[in-house]
């Protein structure tokens, strides 16, 4: 049996042939893998547009504001109304707003019951549905499939300032 060294002694040199085989296999694997790793999707970062001041409200089309004050009184713009007549008075005014841009701002006093605010929202929804239906029946909209769109409601809670 040959141990590789003189007079039967062990050979102290490292056999580099298997080491070179392993290194070459790893090199080939990395050469094949690297192009696949570098593929990336293009990313478009949105640009920030700075506006100095917000656009002023349109004087021809002022925002519709429904207010529930601290006494529980319901007001459309500056007119005091009852809950039952909100849908009837709101629907024609909503129809005057541009299609797709119908908005109603709801201001609720923080002391008012949640259920009362929900009832007002229900009446706004009834007015929205009525305005859509009546807009779709106008001669210029018949057959187009357009109905003016839903009314979007922006709600805010009015907090009272503590008095000393």
C-alpha beads as a LAMMPS data file, in Angstrom:
LAMMPS data file: protein, C-alpha beads

164 atoms
163 bonds

1 atom types
1 bond types

-500.0 500.0 xlo xhi
-500.0 500.0 ylo yhi
-500.0 500.0 zlo zhi

Masses

1 110.0

Atoms # bond

1 1 1 0.000 0.000 0.000
2 1 1 1.367 3.340 -1.034
3 1 1 0.858 6.302 1.282
4 1 1 2.424 8.597 -1.278
5 1 1 5.538 9.544 0.625
6 1 1 9.140 8.197 0.577
7 1 1 9.679 4.967 2.451
8 1 1 6.006 4.525 3.361
9 1 1 5.583 7.824 5.129
10 1 1 2.488 9.965 4.714
11 1 1 2.529 12.632 2.087
12 1 1 2.169 16.127 3.607
13 1 1 1.011 17.946 0.412
14 1 1 -2.689 18.766 -0.083
15 1 1 -4.363 17.212 -3.078
16 1 1 -5.743 20.342 -4.813
17 1 1 -7.493 18.621 -7.709
18 1 1 -10.838 18.076 -5.874
19 1 1 -10.585 21.617 -4.438
20 1 1 -10.187 23.084 -7.936
21 1 1 -13.172 21.023 -9.160
22 1 1 -15.390 22.432 -6.380
23 1 1 -14.231 26.006 -6.998
24 1 1 -14.928 25.706 -10.735
25 1 1 -18.426 24.314 -10.108
26 1 1 -19.182 27.196 -7.707
27 1 1 -17.837 29.692 -10.232
28 1 1 -20.126 28.325 -12.945
29 1 1 -23.107 28.403 -10.578
30 1 1 -22.465 32.051 -9.692
31 1 1 -21.949 33.014 -13.341
32 1 1 -25.315 31.486 -14.200
33 1 1 -27.141 32.956 -11.161
34 1 1 -25.898 36.586 -11.218
35 1 1 -27.753 37.765 -14.359
36 1 1 -31.007 36.412 -12.922
37 1 1 -30.514 38.280 -9.659
38 1 1 -29.922 41.674 -11.243
39 1 1 -33.355 41.911 -12.930
40 1 1 -35.543 44.505 -11.255
41 1 1 -38.830 46.187 -11.989
42 1 1 -38.740 49.849 -12.939
43 1 1 -40.064 52.047 -10.140
44 1 1 -41.728 55.385 -10.710
45 1 1 -41.642 57.560 -7.619
46 1 1 -44.478 60.084 -7.473
47 1 1 -43.417 63.690 -7.453
48 1 1 -44.692 66.042 -4.770
49 1 1 -46.484 69.049 -6.150
50 1 1 -46.470 71.948 -3.730
51 1 1 -49.492 74.198 -3.889
52 1 1 -49.220 77.498 -2.089
53 1 1 -52.864 77.753 -1.102
54 1 1 -55.955 75.658 -1.693
55 1 1 -58.296 76.571 -4.462
56 1 1 -61.058 78.899 -3.284
57 1 1 -64.626 77.605 -3.350
58 1 1 -66.571 78.221 -6.508
59 1 1 -68.933 81.188 -5.918
60 1 1 -71.444 79.730 -8.404
61 1 1 -71.449 76.397 -6.578
62 1 1 -70.914 76.943 -2.826
63 1 1 -70.365 73.858 -0.670
64 1 1 -73.464 72.314 0.874
65 1 1 -73.200 72.268 4.649
66 1 1 -75.585 70.388 6.925
67 1 1 -75.068 71.236 10.596
68 1 1 -76.340 69.563 13.737
69 1 1 -75.782 72.112 16.484
70 1 1 -75.516 71.668 20.239
71 1 1 -79.294 72.056 20.720
72 1 1 -80.062 69.290 18.208
73 1 1 -81.253 71.740 15.554
74 1 1 -80.639 70.732 11.964
75 1 1 -79.509 73.414 9.535
76 1 1 -79.045 73.307 5.767
77 1 1 -76.606 76.094 4.975
78 1 1 -78.063 78.789 7.313
79 1 1 -81.703 77.660 7.197
80 1 1 -83.160 75.718 10.099
81 1 1 -85.085 72.643 8.888
82 1 1 -86.652 69.467 10.251
83 1 1 -85.118 66.034 9.716
84 1 1 -88.133 64.846 7.702
85 1 1 -87.743 67.628 5.123
86 1 1 -83.948 67.334 4.705
87 1 1 -84.113 64.950 1.726
88 1 1 -86.746 67.078 -0.041
89 1 1 -84.731 70.287 0.303
90 1 1 -81.309 68.734 -0.314
91 1 1 -82.111 66.790 -3.491
92 1 1 -82.720 69.764 -5.839
93 1 1 -79.677 71.585 -4.517
94 1 1 -77.471 68.497 -5.016
95 1 1 -78.645 68.250 -8.628
96 1 1 -77.133 71.675 -9.288
97 1 1 -73.664 70.378 -8.419
98 1 1 -71.524 69.061 -11.298
99 1 1 -71.794 65.369 -12.113
100 1 1 -69.256 63.278 -10.243
101 1 1 -68.432 66.138 -7.869
102 1 1 -71.444 66.080 -5.581
103 1 1 -70.453 66.704 -1.962
104 1 1 -72.237 67.487 1.285
105 1 1 -70.346 68.601 4.384
106 1 1 -71.855 67.387 7.659
107 1 1 -70.884 69.190 10.860
108 1 1 -71.984 67.484 14.068
109 1 1 -71.655 68.900 17.579
110 1 1 -69.727 66.539 19.823
111 1 1 -72.559 66.400 22.387
112 1 1 -75.139 65.081 19.907
113 1 1 -76.285 61.460 19.958
114 1 1 -74.683 59.169 17.424
115 1 1 -78.081 57.872 16.285
116 1 1 -79.240 61.380 15.320
117 1 1 -76.169 61.808 13.104
118 1 1 -76.870 58.412 11.500
119 1 1 -80.484 59.489 10.815
120 1 1 -79.185 62.646 9.099
121 1 1 -76.774 60.531 7.020
122 1 1 -79.713 58.314 6.006
123 1 1 -81.641 61.363 4.812
124 1 1 -78.592 62.548 2.832
125 1 1 -78.446 59.096 1.202
126 1 1 -82.155 59.357 0.293
127 1 1 -81.485 62.786 -1.247
128 1 1 -78.509 61.341 -3.142
129 1 1 -80.572 58.501 -4.588
130 1 1 -83.381 60.877 -5.538
131 1 1 -80.913 63.282 -7.219
132 1 1 -79.322 60.414 -9.179
133 1 1 -82.700 59.166 -10.345
134 1 1 -83.918 62.617 -11.400
135 1 1 -80.626 63.467 -13.110
136 1 1 -80.762 60.231 -15.123
137 1 1 -84.237 61.232 -16.375
138 1 1 -83.070 64.576 -17.792
139 1 1 -83.164 64.657 -21.610
140 1 1 -79.426 65.318 -21.927
141 1 1 -78.604 62.221 -19.832
142 1 1 -81.190 59.757 -21.206
143 1 1 -79.472 56.863 -22.957
144 1 1 -75.973 57.847 -21.837
145 1 1 -75.936 55.734 -18.679
146 1 1 -74.834 58.752 -16.654
147 1 1 -76.706 59.693 -13.515
148 1 1 -74.610 62.413 -11.863
149 1 1 -72.934 60.107 -9.361
150 1 1 -73.357 59.562 -5.652
151 1 1 -73.141 62.324 -3.101
152 1 1 -69.951 62.124 -1.082
153 1 1 -70.359 63.106 2.560
154 1 1 -67.528 64.748 4.461
155 1 1 -68.305 64.554 8.175
156 1 1 -66.641 66.515 10.944
157 1 1 -67.220 66.665 14.678
158 1 1 -67.356 70.167 16.060
159 1 1 -65.640 70.259 19.414
160 1 1 -66.531 72.946 21.868
161 1 1 -63.824 75.003 23.443
162 1 1 -63.787 74.920 27.222
163 1 1 -64.955 78.170 28.771
164 1 1 -63.381 79.464 31.925

Bonds

1 1 1 2
2 1 2 3
3 1 3 4
4 1 4 5
5 1 5 6
6 1 6 7
7 1 7 8
8 1 8 9
9 1 9 10
10 1 10 11
11 1 11 12
12 1 12 13
13 1 13 14
14 1 14 15
15 1 15 16
16 1 16 17
17 1 17 18
18 1 18 19
19 1 19 20
20 1 20 21
21 1 21 22
22 1 22 23
23 1 23 24
24 1 24 25
25 1 25 26
26 1 26 27
27 1 27 28
28 1 28 29
29 1 29 30
30 1 30 31
31 1 31 32
32 1 32 33
33 1 33 34
34 1 34 35
35 1 35 36
36 1 36 37
37 1 37 38
38 1 38 39
39 1 39 40
40 1 40 41
41 1 41 42
42 1 42 43
43 1 43 44
44 1 44 45
45 1 45 46
46 1 46 47
47 1 47 48
48 1 48 49
49 1 49 50
50 1 50 51
51 1 51 52
52 1 52 53
53 1 53 54
54 1 54 55
55 1 55 56
56 1 56 57
57 1 57 58
58 1 58 59
59 1 59 60
60 1 60 61
61 1 61 62
62 1 62 63
63 1 63 64
64 1 64 65
65 1 65 66
66 1 66 67
67 1 67 68
68 1 68 69
69 1 69 70
70 1 70 71
71 1 71 72
72 1 72 73
73 1 73 74
74 1 74 75
75 1 75 76
76 1 76 77
77 1 77 78
78 1 78 79
79 1 79 80
80 1 80 81
81 1 81 82
82 1 82 83
83 1 83 84
84 1 84 85
85 1 85 86
86 1 86 87
87 1 87 88
88 1 88 89
89 1 89 90
90 1 90 91
91 1 91 92
92 1 92 93
93 1 93 94
94 1 94 95
95 1 95 96
96 1 96 97
97 1 97 98
98 1 98 99
99 1 99 100
100 1 100 101
101 1 101 102
102 1 102 103
103 1 103 104
104 1 104 105
105 1 105 106
106 1 106 107
107 1 107 108
108 1 108 109
109 1 109 110
110 1 110 111
111 1 111 112
112 1 112 113
113 1 113 114
114 1 114 115
115 1 115 116
116 1 116 117
117 1 117 118
118 1 118 119
119 1 119 120
120 1 120 121
121 1 121 122
122 1 122 123
123 1 123 124
124 1 124 125
125 1 125 126
126 1 126 127
127 1 127 128
128 1 128 129
129 1 129 130
130 1 130 131
131 1 131 132
132 1 132 133
133 1 133 134
134 1 134 135
135 1 135 136
136 1 136 137
137 1 137 138
138 1 138 139
139 1 139 140
140 1 140 141
141 1 141 142
142 1 142 143
143 1 143 144
144 1 144 145
145 1 145 146
146 1 146 147
147 1 147 148
148 1 148 149
149 1 149 150
150 1 150 151
151 1 151 152
152 1 152 153
153 1 153 154
154 1 154 155
155 1 155 156
156 1 156 157
157 1 157 158
158 1 158 159
159 1 159 160
160 1 160 161
161 1 161 162
162 1 162 163
163 1 163 164
